[in-house]
């Protein structure tokens, strides 16, 4: 199975996924990033002043492929930012 990494950034703090995980394909890794963003935004410290969080999916070679973003505190779905 292919190995992908999901990095996150809130505009002030970048978190690099050093472990990654195996996903069936790129679409599965993208789906996981989309599902994880709302949870990530809720887990950020409330005193931090930031507006949105984004995630980038990259493969084992470090090549970024897709980014998704969600406004903080958003009840809605994350928005794909493009490839």
Buried (B, 14 or more C-beta within 10 A) or exposed (E): EEBBBBBBBBEEEEEEBEEBEEBEEBEBBBBBBBEBBBEBBEEBEEEEEBEBBBBBBBBEEEEEEBBBBBBBEBEEEBBEEEE
